[in-house]
């Protein structure tokens, strides 16, 4: 039954919600998980307090949306949570893609965000 549910759009959206929640909790605990790939660390690979605060803010937003996707009942609530997650990921892709270009990290960081956004849109389109 679990495998069949994961194959459904609702199951896939819920799985992505749980994955988002887990990653977000990791970033809340250790902002370096997100900051380092973006190049937001110093020479010693440390995260400055203002960067850590910003990264944790992004992680808290993502954790809330991940939890909503994982726990919302099927129907309008799950569709809204999935749409919000997709919009956030796609916005991250654009913002990080434009802002990280001088550091040469744009393709990797924005590509990951865009891929998550596209996966969420695919789930949404099948609901």
Secondary structure as UniProt FT lines:
FT   HELIX           2..7
FT   HELIX           9..29
FT   HELIX           32..38
FT   TURN            43..44
FT   HELIX           49..71
FT   TURN            74..75
FT   HELIX           76..99
FT   HELIX           101..103
FT   HELIX           106..126
//
